[in-house]
Amino acid sequence: MPRSFPEMNTRSLKFKLVGWYAGLLLGVFAILAVSTYFALRASLVGSLRESQLRRARQVAQLLRENEQNPGRVGQDVQQRYAPDINDRFVRITTREGAVLYCSPAPKTQSFDPLAMPPPKWPRDEESWRQTPLLGGRAMILTAHAVRLTGGHEYLIETGAPMDEVQADVRHWAIFMLTMLPVVGLIALGGGYGLVRRALAPVDRIASTLERISALNLSERLPSSQTGDELERLSVAVNHMIERLDSAFQQSRRFVADASHELRTPLTVLKGELESLIQQRGLDTECRDRLGSALEEVDRLAGIVEGLFAISRLDAGEAAAEWVKFDLGQLVIATADQMVLLAEDKQIRVTSSGDLGVWVEGDRARMKQVVVNLLDNAIKYTPAGGTVKLQVSSEDSKAVLEVADSGVGIAAEVLPKVFDRFFRVDQTRSREGGGAGLGLSIVKAICAAHHGQVQATSTPGQGSRFRVELPLVSSNSNSSKALQNHEQRKFQLG
């Protein structure tokens, strides 16, 4: 099931791509917001500055019109522009520093004209500056120098508070800050959706690869005709699976052919040794040597039979004779047949669990699973110990557990017990006749029946092997207990 966004692995490619996408989008948005902020501020300030310079030029024109009577300029400015009513500042000074006109205080009392900084003549004809006001406010103050035909020079200053500019810029900043988390959420959600959609083929490839094993190497990855890197990856992996499939098939054929070819000469060799050992006149040493050779031949024949059985299971031949059968009844019968082997070692074997635990498969092969596990438990359980078999059904699975009170298996070698030819104790296994194929055969049979086998162990306390198989419903010929939706319990030993 796909993971939700909050559970995403921070080290995964999906998280990194979403992070880069969201970070890049937020970065672009932040750069755009800051650039727009300064551009808007510059535009508003420029517009206000130009309007004040335009007003200063208009006042300069009034000076030219009243060059013979400069004192009338103040009256004309007051009548035409009413700076106190419009919240504006106008001041006219001479080169000598005399104030020809200064606008009265505005009705809003937003600034004090008398507190304005002294005139500053521009290097060129016009200039402007920003003057601070009380309360963190500011004013744009422009200067326009004019020289009349009579040689008199005047400096015309006009100004306007930047309240509206600052308000507009502040509103824009608040808007951008408010939109930042919205853009962040959109970036994260959209980035996650895009990345998830882009990596969906990778998830399908991973899911298919999880299902592919040595038993189904014929399965191939989905490949879309997109011509992109994912299609190239699917094609390359499919080619690799084809090569692995070919190598596995060759290996299986070799093992099967070699096992089959070895069976006949081993049978002939065993027969010849048995004939020789039965001849009269053989001294004791020669008879012992022939007996030892016969034991080795029997051991080699067992290895060949094990390899042949595994090769047949790998080839899928176990499914040829599948039937429904009661796993509980199979365990009872098998345990009864092997009880003498346990009694010889003074080991107590007990069986318990449910009858009516129906599975489907090769009955002979599943009996081999019980035999191998029970034989393995008896072999490594000292005299006076116990071996317990239990059959149950859990979550639509048939479960067989074989537990012993034997020597146990060390934790570092426990994962290897199902490997072919692996023996926990090489010397003891060889003396006992084991070749390290019993548990490998168990694993191969369980895999062929769509099941699994697991092992747990504590050194010095014993081991437990757990077999899980798909549970199937009984047919009309099942026991009366199952027809009544009840399960019978069995307790033996």
C-alpha positions in Angstrom: 0.0 0.0 0.0 1.5 3.4 -0.9 2.7 5.5 2.0 0.9 8.8 2.8 2.9 12.0 2.6 3.5 12.5 6.4 5.0 9.0 6.6 7.4 9.6 3.8 11.0 8.5 4.4 13.2 11.6 4.6 16.0 9.7 2.9 13.9 8.5 0.0 14.2 9.8 -3.6 10.5 10.9 -3.5 11.1 13.1 -0.4 14.2 14.7 -1.9 12.5 15.5 -5.2 9.5 17.0 -3.4 11.8 19.0 -1.2 13.8 20.3 -4.2 10.6 21.1 -6.1 8.9 22.9 -3.2 12.1 24.7 -2.2 12.7 25.8 -5.8 9.2 27.0 -6.2 9.2 28.8 -2.8 12.6 30.4 -3.7 11.3 31.6 -7.0 8.2 33.0 -5.3 10.2 34.7 -2.6 12.6 36.3 -5.2 9.6 37.4 -7.2 7.9 38.8 -4.1 11.0 40.7 -3.0 11.7 42.0 -6.5 8.1 43.1 -6.9 8.2 44.8 -3.5 11.1 47.0 -4.4 9.9 47.6 -7.9 6.5 48.7 -6.6 8.1 50.9 -4.0 10.4 52.4 -6.6 7.5 53.0 -9.0 5.3 54.6 -6.3 8.2 56.8 -5.1 9.1 57.8 -8.6 5.5 58.7 -9.4 5.2 60.8 -6.3 8.6 62.4 -7.1 7.6 63.3 -10.6 4.3 64.8 -9.5 6.2 67.1 -7.0 8.8 68.1 -9.6 6.0 68.9 -12.0 4.4 71.1 -9.3 7.8 72.8 -8.7 8.1 73.6 -12.5 4.6 75.1 -12.4 5.6 77.3 -9.5 8.7 78.3 -11.4 6.5 79.4 -14.3 4.5 81.6 -11.8 7.8 83.2 -10.8 8.6 84.0 -14.4 5.2 85.5 -14.9 5.6 87.6 -11.8 9.3 88.5 -12.2 8.6 92.2 -11.6 6.5 91.5 -8.5 7.8 88.3 -6.8 5.8 88.9 -3.7 2.6 88.0 -5.6 3.9 84.4 -6.2 3.0 83.2 -2.7 -0.6 84.4 -3.1 -0.8 82.7 -6.5 0.5 79.4 -5.1 -1.9 79.6 -2.3 -4.9 80.3 -4.5 -4.0 77.8 -7.2 -2.6 74.8 -5.3 -3.7 75.3 -1.7 -0.9 73.2 -0.2 -2.3 73.3 3.3 -5.6 71.8 2.2 -3.9 69.2 -0.1 -1.4 68.1 2.6 1.5 69.4 0.5 4.6 71.5 1.2 5.9 74.4 -0.9 8.8 76.7 -0.1 10.5 79.4 -2.2 13.8 80.8 -1.2 16.4 83.1 -2.8 20.0 82.5 -3.3 20.8 84.6 -0.3 18.6 82.3 1.8 15.6 84.6 2.2 12.3 82.8 2.3 10.0 84.2 -0.3 7.1 81.8 0.5 6.5 78.9 2.8 3.2 77.0 2.8 1.2 77.0 6.1 0.8 73.9 8.2 -1.6 71.4 6.7 -5.0 70.9 8.2 -4.2 67.3 8.9 -1.2 68.4 11.0 0.8 65.6 9.3 4.0 67.6 9.3 5.3 71.0 10.4 6.6 73.2 7.5 8.8 75.1 9.8 10.6 71.9 10.9 11.6 71.0 7.3 15.4 70.9 6.7 17.0 74.0 5.3 17.1 74.5 1.5 19.7 72.5 -0.4 20.6 73.8 -3.8 20.9 71.1 -6.4 24.1 70.6 -8.5 21.9 70.5 -11.6 18.6 72.1 -12.1 16.6 69.6 -10.2 17.1 67.1 -7.3 15.1 65.2 -4.7 15.6 63.7 -1.3 13.7 61.7 1.3 13.1 63.4 4.6 12.1 61.6 7.8 9.0 62.8 9.7 7.7 61.9 13.1 6.3 58.5 13.8 8.5 56.7 11.3 6.9 58.5 8.4 8.8 60.1 5.5 8.4 62.9 2.9 9.5 63.2 -0.7 11.1 66.6 -1.0 12.0 67.9 -4.5 14.1 71.0 -5.4 13.9 73.0 -8.6 16.3 75.9 -9.3 15.2 78.7 -11.5 17.2 81.8 -12.8 15.1 84.7 -14.0 16.1 87.0 -16.8 17.0 89.7 -14.3 19.6 87.5 -12.8 17.7 86.6 -9.7 17.9 82.9 -8.6 15.2 81.1 -6.6 14.9 77.6 -5.2 11.5 76.0 -5.4 10.9 73.1 -3.0 7.8 70.9 -3.1 7.0 67.9 -1.0 4.4 65.4 -0.1 4.2 62.8 2.7 4.8 59.1 1.6 1.9 57.9 3.7 0.0 56.4 0.7 3.2 54.9 -0.7 4.1 53.3 2.5 0.5 52.0 3.0 0.4 50.5 -0.5 3.8 48.9 0.0 2.9 47.6 3.4 -0.4 46.1 2.1 1.6 44.4 -0.7 4.1 42.9 1.8 1.3 41.6 4.0 -0.4 40.1 0.9 2.9 38.3 -0.1 3.6 37.1 3.4 0.0 35.7 3.6 0.4 34.0 0.2 3.7 32.4 1.1 2.3 29.5 3.2 -0.4 29.0 0.6 2.2 28.8 -2.1 4.2 26.5 0.1 1.2 24.1 0.5 0.5 24.2 -3.2 4.2 23.5 -3.9 4.3 20.6 -1.5 1.0 19.1 -2.6 1.6 19.6 -6.3 5.2 18.5 -6.0 4.2 15.3 -4.1 1.5 14.6 -6.7 3.8 15.1 -9.7 6.7 13.1 -8.1 4.3 10.3 -7.1 2.9 10.2 -10.6 6.4 10.3 -12.1 7.7 7.5 -9.8 4.6 5.3 -10.1 6.4 3.1 -12.7 9.3 2.7 -10.3 6.8 1.4 -7.6 5.3 -1.0 -10.1 8.8 -2.2 -11.1 9.7 -2.7 -7.4 6.5 -4.6 -6.6 7.0 -6.9 -9.6 10.7 -7.5 -8.6 9.5 -8.4 -5.1 7.3 -11.1 -6.5 9.9 -12.6 -8.8 11.9 -15.5 -7.3 13.7 -18.6 -8.5 10.3 -20.2 -8.9 8.8 -17.6 -11.3 11.6 -16.2 -13.4 9.3 -16.3 -16.4 7.6 -13.2 -15.1 8.7 -9.9 -16.6 8.5 -6.2 -15.6 5.9 -3.9 -17.1 7.3 -1.8 -19.8 5.6 1.3 -21.3 6.5 2.5 -24.7 7.6 5.9 -23.6 11.2 5.9 -24.7 12.3 7.4 -21.4 14.9 6.2 -18.8 12.3 4.0 -17.0 11.5 2.1 -20.1 15.2 1.5 -20.6 15.5 0.4 -17.0 12.6 -2.1 -17.4 14.0 -3.5 -20.7 17.5 -3.9 -19.1 16.1 -5.6 -16.0 14.0 -7.9 -18.2 17.1 -8.9 -20.2 18.9 -9.6 -16.9 16.0 -11.8 -15.7 16.1 -13.7 -19.0 19.8 -14.4 -18.5 19.2 -15.5 -14.9 16.3 -17.7 -16.0 18.5 -19.3 -18.6 21.3 -19.8 -16.1 18.8 -21.3 -13.5 17.3 -23.6 -16.1 20.8 -24.9 -17.1 21.7 -25.4 -13.5 18.5 -27.3 -12.8 18.9 -29.4 -15.8 22.5 -30.2 -14.8 21.5 -31.2 -11.3 18.6 -33.3 -12.5 20.6 -35.0 -15.3 23.6 -35.6 -13.0 21.3 -37.0 -10.2 19.5 -39.2 -12.6 22.7 -40.5 -14.2 24.3 -41.2 -10.9 21.4 -43.3 -9.5 22.0 -46.3 -11.8 25.8 -46.7 -11.2 25.3 -46.1 -7.4 22.6 -48.8 -7.4 24.9 -51.2 -9.3 27.8 -50.3 -6.9 25.6 -50.9 -3.9 24.6 -54.3 -5.2 28.1 -55.3 -6.0 29.3 -54.3 -2.5 26.4 -56.2 -0.9 27.3 -59.3 -2.9 30.9 -59.1 -1.9 30.2 -58.6 1.8 28.0 -61.7 1.8 30.8 -63.9 0.4 32.3 -66.4 2.7 36.0 -66.5 3.4 36.4 -62.7 3.8 38.6 -61.7 6.7 37.2 -59.3 9.3 39.3 -56.3 8.1 38.1 -56.7 4.5 34.5 -57.1 5.6 34.8 -53.9 7.7 36.2 -52.0 4.8 33.4 -53.2 2.5 30.9 -52.2 5.1 32.3 -48.8 5.4 32.3 -48.4 1.6 28.7 -49.6 1.5 27.7 -46.9 4.1 29.4 -44.2 2.0 27.6 -45.5 -1.1 24.3 -45.4 0.8 25.1 -41.8 2.0 26.0 -40.8 -1.6 22.8 -42.3 -2.9 20.8 -40.3 -0.3 22.5 -37.1 -1.5 21.7 -37.9 -5.1 18.1 -38.7 -4.2 17.9 -35.4 -2.3 19.3 -33.4 -5.2 17.0 -35.2 -7.6 14.0 -34.3 -5.4 15.0 -30.6 -5.1 15.5 -30.4 -8.9 12.0 -31.9 -9.5 10.5 -29.4 -7.0 12.3 -26.5 -8.7 10.9 -27.7 -12.0 7.3 -27.5 -10.6 6.7 -31.2 -10.7 5.2 -31.2 -7.2 2.0 -29.7 -8.5 1.3 -32.6 -10.8 -0.5 -34.7 -8.1 -2.1 -32.1 -5.9 -5.1 -33.2 -3.8 -6.9 -31.9 -0.7 -5.9 -33.6 2.5 -6.2 -33.1 6.3 -2.8 -31.9 7.6 -3.7 -33.0 11.1 -4.4 -36.6 10.1 -1.1 -36.7 8.0 0.9 -35.5 11.1 -0.8 -38.2 13.3 0.0 -41.0 10.9 3.6 -39.9 10.3 4.3 -39.4 14.0 3.0 -43.0 14.7 5.3 -44.4 12.0 8.4 -42.6 13.5 7.7 -43.2 17.2 9.9 -46.3 17.3 12.9 -44.2 16.1 12.2 -41.8 19.0 11.8 -44.6 21.5 15.3 -46.0 20.6 16.8 -42.7 21.8 14.4 -42.5 24.8 12.7 -39.4 23.4 9.0 -38.6 23.9 7.1 -37.5 20.9 3.7 -35.7 21.4 1.2 -34.5 18.8 -1.6 -32.1 19.4 -3.8 -29.6 17.5 -6.8 -29.6 15.2 -8.2 -32.1 12.8 -9.9 -30.7 9.7 -7.0 -28.4 8.8 -7.3 -28.8 5.1 -4.5 -28.0 2.7 -3.9 -28.7 -1.0 -0.8 -30.2 -2.4 1.2 -33.4 -2.9 0.5 -35.5 0.1 3.7 -37.6 -0.3 5.8 -34.4 -0.4 4.1 -32.9 2.6 4.7 -36.2 4.5 8.3 -35.8 3.6 8.3 -32.4 5.2 6.9 -33.9 8.5 9.4 -36.8 8.3 12.4 -34.5 7.7 11.5 -32.1 10.5 10.7 -34.9 12.9 13.9 -36.8 12.0 15.9 -33.6 12.4 14.3 -32.9 15.8 15.0 -36.5 17.1 18.5 -36.5 15.8 19.6 -33.4 17.7 17.6 -34.0 20.9 19.5 -35.9 23.7 18.0 -38.9 25.5 15.2 -38.0 27.8 14.1 -35.0 25.7 10.8 -34.3 24.1 9.6 -33.4 20.6 6.2 -31.7 20.1 4.2 -31.5 16.9 1.2 -29.1 16.7 -1.2 -28.4 13.9 -3.5 -25.3 13.9 -5.1 -22.8 11.6 -4.4 -19.1 11.8 -5.6 -16.3 9.5 -6.4 -18.6 6.6 -3.1 -20.4 7.0 -2.5 -24.0 8.1 0.4 -24.1 10.6 2.6 -27.0 11.6 5.1 -26.5 14.4 7.8 -29.0 15.4 9.5 -28.1 18.6 12.3 -30.0 20.4 14.2 -29.7 23.6 17.5 -30.4 21.9 20.9 -28.6 21.7 19.5 -25.6 19.7 21.2 -23.6 17.0 23.4 -20.6 17.4 21.9 -17.3 16.2 24.7 -16.6 13.8 24.1 -19.8 11.8 20.3 -19.9 12.1 19.7 -18.1 8.8 21.8 -20.7 7.0 20.0 -23.9 8.2 17.9 -24.1 5.0 20.9 -23.7 2.7 21.9 -26.8 0.7 24.7 -28.9 2.2 24.9 -26.7 5.3 25.4 -28.5 8.5 25.6 -26.8 11.9 28.1 -29.4 13.2 30.0 -30.9 10.4 31.5 -33.8 12.3 28.3 -34.8 14.1 26.2 -34.5 11.0 28.5 -36.7 9.0 28.5 -39.3 11.7 24.8 -39.2 11.7 24.5 -39.7 8.0 23.2 -36.2 7.2 24.2 -34.4 4.1 22.7 -31.0 4.8 19.8 -31.5 2.3 16.9 -32.3 4.6 15.9 -28.8 5.5 16.7 -27.6 2.0 14.1 -30.2 0.7 11.6 -28.9 3.3 12.1 -25.4 2.1 11.7 -26.4 -1.5 8.5 -28.4 -0.8 7.0 -25.5 1.1 7.9 -23.0 -1.6 6.3 -25.4 -4.2 3.1 -25.4 -2.1 3.1 -21.5 -1.9 4.1 -21.7 1.7 7.1 -21.0 3.9 9.1 -22.5 6.7 10.8 -20.5 9.5 13.2 -21.6 12.3 13.7 -20.1 15.8 16.1 -21.5 18.3 17.8 -20.9 21.7 21.1 -22.7 22.2 20.8 -25.3 25.0 17.0 -25.1 25.1 15.9 -26.4 21.7 14.6 -25.3 18.3 11.2 -24.7 16.7 10.3 -25.0 13.0 7.1 -23.4 11.8 5.5 -24.4 8.5 2.8 -22.2 7.0 0.6 -23.3 4.1 -2.5 -21.8 2.4 -5.6 -23.1 4.1 -8.4 -24.4 1.8 -12.0 -25.2 2.5 -13.2 -28.8 2.8 -15.3 -30.4 0.1 -18.6 -32.2 0.6 -16.9 -35.4 1.6 -15.2 -33.8 4.6 -15.7 -35.1 8.1 -19.0 -34.5 10.0 -17.2 -32.3 12.4 -16.4 -29.8 9.7 -19.9 -30.0 8.3 -21.1 -28.9 11.8 -18.5 -26.1 11.7 -16.6 -27.6 14.6 -13.0 -28.8 14.8 -11.9 -32.0 16.6 -8.8 -31.9 18.7 -6.3 -34.7 18.8 -3.8 -35.4 21.6 -1.3 -38.2 21.2 1.9 -39.2 23.1 
